[in-house]
Amino acid sequence: MAKAIRFHKTGGPEVLELETVEVGEPGPGQARVRHAFVAVNFIDIYFRSGRYPHPLPAGLGSDAVGMVEAVGEGVTDIRPGQRVGYLLGPQGAYSDVRLMPADVLIPLPDGVSDRTASTLMMKGLTAQYLFRQVRPLQGGETILYHAAAGGVGLVACQWARAIGVTMIGTVSTEAKAEVARAHGCAHTIVTGGMTPDELTREIPRQVRELTGGKGVPVVYDSVGKDTLMASLDSLQVRGTLVSNGTTSGPVVVDTTLLAVKGSIWLTRPAMVHYATPRSHMLAMADELFAHVRAGRITGEPKQEFALADAARAHRALESRQTTGATVLVP
């Protein structure tokens, strides 16, 4: 038997319940993984709240690291006793042990601890596909990145520094600005307390000031509705807006606006389209872990909660009380 967080209706953090579930032997193509750490990501809140519809009752979470206990028939590249992480596959990572499709498991290399991997599996590979695939950065660019002190943001700060990119990051407080700069963010814009109208005026003003009036070639925007106009007004002509999150609400764009703002390119990427097939996912992980083993990117959980306290972890994340990565410990 295993312990798992499940929810039977959508709503606030209070809908999350710790339940006992049965986990059997792995079937063909499966592996049974015992978790060491489970990452908490903002997308989990979307599933819990119903923004992303999902059949109920359901488990939660898609990102964890642990040890393979057993494998099923036909599994050849994953073995019992191997440390692995994953970020794709079915919901249900908020648990102490579970069955997983073996083809989404990523072996963890020596020199990368479970604690470090738990902060970098989803967040590090998100930074990889944003910076290396969605809008490939070559080095020498100046970019705008919203929520620079968040879980993905702190990895992005380090990745930008590692490849010679000057990152302007928005943060909500001066304390978070200090954290972002310590991780490699070159310039910070503190936005706490600003209304959407103030964001629209102030962010582009500071970006233009920092870039000699030119603006940036790319904005990575995980905030969404409240920062849409600020992002568009911070871009150069024919710049790219990467809409990689909607924490303030969904983005709705009249495409005519993209022309008016400078023939802007707009994309809303999803990890699954960049991390598949499996060979591609493993190559992404190799690039991430090369940075980690060289000391260019580091990661440790900033907040830890017991598995049973998943609702408290969600409250902290939603209230913007957190900095960097949050994990559950089974």
C-alpha positions as a printed Julia matrix, in Angstrom:
330×3 Matrix{Float64}:
   0.0    0.0     0.0
   1.09   3.58   -0.62
   0.18   7.05    0.53
  -0.97   9.57   -2.09
  -2.57  13.0    -2.25
  -5.84  12.87   -4.16
  -8.8   15.17   -4.74
 -12.42  14.29   -5.48
 -13.57  17.77   -6.49
 -11.85  20.88   -7.76
 -11.36  23.91   -5.55
  -8.95  25.41   -3.06
  -6.1   23.63   -1.26
  -8.59  22.13    1.19
  -9.74  19.61   -1.46
  -6.39  17.79   -1.24
  -6.61  14.62    0.87
  -3.98  12.07    1.93
  -5.28   8.61    1.05
  -4.06   5.03    1.1
  -3.85   3.54   -2.38
  -2.78   0.17   -3.72
   0.31  -0.03   -5.93
   0.93  -3.4    -7.51
   3.72  -4.87   -9.58
   4.75  -3.03  -12.76
   3.19  -4.26  -15.98
   4.77  -4.31  -19.44
   6.66  -1.08  -20.1
   6.25   0.13  -16.51
   8.5    0.75  -13.51
   7.67   1.14   -9.83
   9.37   4.21   -8.36
   9.73   5.06   -4.67
   9.95   8.83   -4.34
  12.59  10.73   -2.4
  11.26  14.2    -3.26
   8.2   15.43   -5.15
   8.28  18.88   -6.75
   5.38  21.32   -6.38
   4.79  23.33   -9.55
   2.29  26.1   -10.27
   0.66  23.94  -12.94
  -0.46  21.62  -10.12
  -2.69  24.45   -8.87
  -4.32  24.67  -12.3
  -5.3   20.98  -12.12
  -6.47  21.22   -8.51
  -8.57  24.35   -9.16
 -10.12  23.02  -12.36
  -8.49  25.5   -14.75
  -7.02  22.45  -16.47
  -9.88  19.89  -16.57
  -9.05  16.35  -15.46
 -11.21  13.29  -14.69
 -12.0   12.96  -10.97
 -11.09  11.62   -8.5
  -7.45  12.18   -9.38
  -3.91  12.26   -8.12
  -1.78  15.35   -8.54
   1.73  16.24   -9.63
   3.94  15.3   -12.57
   7.48  15.88  -11.3
   9.48  13.74   -8.86
  12.74  11.89   -8.22
  13.34   8.57   -6.55
  14.59   4.99   -6.83
  13.35   2.29   -9.2
  12.09  -0.68   -7.15
  11.01  -2.97   -9.99
  10.46  -2.99  -13.74
   7.99  -4.77  -15.94
   8.32  -6.85  -19.05
  10.08  -5.2   -21.98
  11.86  -2.51  -19.94
  15.54  -2.58  -20.9
  17.07   0.87  -20.29
  15.84   1.34  -16.71
  16.86  -1.07  -13.93
  15.95  -1.68  -10.27
  18.11   0.31   -7.9
  18.59   3.15  -10.38
  17.96   6.76   -9.35
  15.59   8.49  -11.74
  13.49  11.59  -12.17
  10.55  12.44  -14.4
   8.42  15.38  -15.5
   6.1   13.79  -18.06
   3.51  11.08  -17.68
   0.22  10.75  -15.79
  -0.74  12.91  -12.83
  -0.04  11.36   -9.43
   3.48  12.3    -8.34
   2.21  13.45   -4.91
   2.77   9.97   -3.45
   5.45   7.89   -1.78
   5.51   5.16   -4.45
   3.8    4.71   -7.81
   3.87   2.95  -11.16
   5.21   4.97  -14.09
   5.73   4.43  -17.83
   9.42   3.56  -17.98
   9.97   5.59  -21.14
   9.48   8.91  -19.3
  12.07   8.16  -16.59
  15.37  10.05  -16.76
  18.41   8.42  -15.12
  20.15  10.74  -12.65
  23.94  10.95  -13.07
  26.49  10.57  -10.3
  27.3   13.93   -8.77
  23.69  15.16   -8.9
  21.87  14.49   -5.63
  18.19  13.64   -5.31
  17.62  17.0    -3.54
  19.22  18.93   -6.37
  17.46  16.92   -9.06
  14.11  17.49   -7.37
  14.46  21.23   -7.88
  15.74  20.95  -11.45
  13.82  18.19  -13.2
  10.82  20.2   -14.41
  12.26  23.65  -13.74
  15.67  23.01  -15.29
  14.3   21.34  -18.38
  11.77  24.17  -18.72
  14.65  26.65  -18.77
  16.4   24.43  -21.31
  13.57  24.36  -23.79
  12.72  28.05  -23.34
  16.3   29.26  -23.83
  17.66  26.6   -26.17
  14.68  25.61  -28.31
  11.62  27.89  -28.19
  13.64  31.05  -28.83
  17.27  29.84  -29.01
  19.67  32.24  -27.29
  23.18  32.49  -28.66
  24.77  34.7   -25.98
  25.09  38.47  -26.01
  21.32  39.12  -26.01
  19.47  41.14  -23.39
  16.16  39.52  -22.46
  13.19  40.2   -20.18
  12.09  37.37  -17.9
   9.04  37.69  -15.64
   8.99  36.07  -12.17
  12.77  35.8   -12.04
  12.81  34.64   -8.4
  10.41  31.76   -8.96
  11.34  28.11   -9.28
  12.02  28.22  -13.02
  13.18  31.82  -12.78
  16.17  31.1   -10.54
  17.34  28.37  -12.9
  16.82  30.75  -15.83
  18.96  33.38  -14.07
  21.82  30.9   -13.81
  21.39  29.56  -17.35
  21.43  33.1   -18.75
  24.65  33.89  -16.91
  26.2   30.6   -18.05
  25.65  31.37  -21.75
  26.44  35.09  -21.65
  22.9   36.48  -21.76
  21.98  39.68  -19.9
  18.74  39.02  -18.08
  16.31  41.69  -16.89
  13.99  40.04  -14.38
  10.77  41.19  -12.8
  10.22  40.28   -9.13
   7.6   41.18   -6.55
   9.84  42.36   -3.68
  13.28  43.79   -2.98
  14.17  40.6    -1.11
  13.37  38.52   -4.18
  15.38  40.97   -6.3
  18.44  40.23   -4.17
  17.92  36.49   -4.61
  17.52  36.82   -8.39
  20.67  38.94   -8.72
  22.62  36.46   -6.58
  21.65  33.75   -9.09
  22.81  35.73  -12.13
  20.0   38.12  -13.05
  21.78  41.25  -14.26
  18.96  43.75  -13.62
  15.74  43.53  -11.61
  12.45  45.43  -11.78
  10.43  45.29   -8.56
   6.72  45.18   -9.39
   5.1   44.46   -6.02
   1.98  46.53   -5.41
   1.7   47.77   -9.0
  -1.66  47.69  -10.76
  -1.83  46.23  -14.3
  -1.86  49.79  -15.68
   1.25  50.64  -13.66
   2.95  47.44  -14.86
   2.16  48.43  -18.43
   3.84  51.81  -17.99
   6.74  51.03  -15.67
   8.18  47.76  -16.98
   8.68  48.97  -20.58
  10.05  52.28  -19.32
  12.75  50.53  -17.28
  13.48  48.0   -20.02
  13.97  50.79  -22.59
  16.16  52.65  -20.13
  18.35  49.58  -19.6
  18.63  48.86  -23.33
  19.31  52.35  -24.6
  15.79  52.66  -25.95
  15.96  49.53  -28.12
  13.89  47.11  -26.12
  14.58  43.38  -26.0
  14.4   40.72  -28.72
  12.49  38.26  -26.53
  10.29  38.29  -23.43
   9.56  35.14  -21.43
   6.23  35.79  -19.67
   4.84  33.29  -17.16
   2.53  35.84  -15.51
   0.06  36.23  -18.36
  -2.89  38.63  -18.4
  -1.48  41.34  -16.1
   1.86  41.65  -17.91
   0.78  41.11  -21.52
   0.88  44.74  -22.57
   4.09  45.41  -20.62
   5.72  42.49  -22.42
   4.6   43.65  -25.86
   5.78  47.21  -25.19
   9.2   45.97  -24.05
   9.93  44.17  -27.33
  11.9   45.29  -30.34
  10.27  45.26  -33.77
   9.79  41.61  -34.83
  10.58  40.5   -31.3
   9.25  37.29  -29.76
   6.84  36.97  -26.85
   7.09  33.53  -25.25
   3.93  33.11  -23.17
   4.96  30.27  -20.87
   2.47  30.69  -18.03
  -0.72  32.39  -16.89
  -0.47  32.88  -13.13
  -2.49  36.12  -13.32
  -5.0   34.78  -15.82
  -5.15  33.6   -19.44
  -3.75  35.63  -22.31
  -6.19  36.7   -25.04
  -4.63  38.56  -27.96
  -6.15  40.31  -30.95
  -3.6   39.41  -33.64
  -3.91  42.92  -35.09
  -2.23  44.12  -31.89
   0.82  42.02  -32.72
   1.2   43.95  -35.98
   0.68  47.31  -34.31
   3.31  46.53  -31.67
   5.96  45.68  -34.28
   5.07  42.45  -36.12
   5.56  40.48  -32.9
   5.96  36.72  -32.89
   3.88  35.02  -30.17
   4.14  31.42  -29.0
   2.6   29.39  -26.16
   4.9   26.38  -25.82
   4.26  23.1   -23.98
   7.0   20.87  -22.61
   5.64  17.69  -24.19
   6.2   19.07  -27.7
   9.87  19.78  -26.97
  10.77  16.82  -24.72
   9.53  14.04  -26.99
  10.63  11.66  -28.4
  12.56  10.09  -25.49
  15.95  10.63  -27.15
  15.24  14.36  -27.24
  14.26  14.44  -23.56
  17.47  12.63  -22.59
  19.57  15.07  -24.63
  17.89  17.99  -22.84
  18.68  16.38  -19.48
  22.3   15.79  -20.53
  22.72  19.5   -21.28
  21.14  20.5   -17.96
  23.2   18.08  -15.89
  26.41  19.13  -17.64
  25.8   22.65  -16.3
  25.0   21.25  -12.86
  28.12  19.08  -12.66
  30.26  22.0   -13.81
  28.82  24.19  -11.04
  27.2   26.67  -13.43
  23.68  25.78  -12.27
  22.81  24.79   -8.72
  19.52  23.93   -7.11
  18.24  23.12   -3.65
  14.66  23.3    -2.37
  13.88  26.62   -0.75
  10.76  25.2     0.94
  10.07  21.63    2.11
   6.74  20.21    3.27
   5.71  16.73    4.33
   3.57  14.9     1.76
   0.6   15.17    4.12
   1.02  18.96    4.1
   0.48  19.39    0.35
  -2.41  21.8     0.96
  -0.14  24.04    3.05
   2.46  23.99    0.25
  -0.2   25.1    -2.24
  -1.3   27.96    0.02
   2.28  29.18    0.31
   2.82  29.01   -3.44
  -0.44  30.77   -4.3
   0.18  33.57   -1.79
   3.59  34.33   -3.36
   5.3   33.51   -0.06
   7.79  31.21   -1.75
  11.08  31.79   -3.51
  12.65  29.18   -5.77
  11.62  25.53   -5.6
   9.12  23.88   -3.26
   9.14  20.12   -2.64
   7.15  17.51   -0.75
   9.0   14.83    1.22
   7.13  11.49    1.41
